């Protein structure tokens, strides 16, 4: 794609916005790359064309370009997603968490399932008061071989998620595990749905806020690096 061969958000037009839902904010305080992660996180399996999706093969090189660009000072991640491929979501989350540049995430609407690690991957996280986050165990669609190794594999994947979330937020492991395995809240499923203030009280998300709050935090991070 053209945007992979030039600076993210290059001057050739609006193609990055149309293809990836991304844009640049340029001010005297710094240049911020805005990345939206919406719909389902698409992994190795293609989703139907009628589904909104974020493709990990687009996002991973894009994040690498943002990190390596001298023209971009920080990254703002806008989240409104419904989960998706676990390993693809973890790959994006790990890449964001490993960036040296200032990063801020903002949950708008919702960031569910594998969207939870995405929400906590930035150096600072915000959530709108009405936004929701669904926490539940790892699930698999399709054929499942009913042997102990299958359940051990699920357990190991789940442990990877727990370790990442607790390492990148202030939530206690026992609280996150309790929310993940809670019964009686989700219809026909195990897990929990939490909203803005509760996510902050639990330490999963740093602060309640909106766009202006997220930008203020990001510019603050940029200023501290420059000084």
Beta strands, then each sheet from edge to edge (+ up, - down):
strand 1: 22-27
strand 2: 30-42
strand 3: 53-55
strand 4: 74-84
strand 5: 102-111
strand 6: 124-127
strand 7: 132-135
strand 8: 192-195
strand 9: 207-208
sheet 1: 1+ 2- 3-
sheet 2: 1+ 2- 4- 5- 6- 9-
sheet 3: 7+ 8-
end
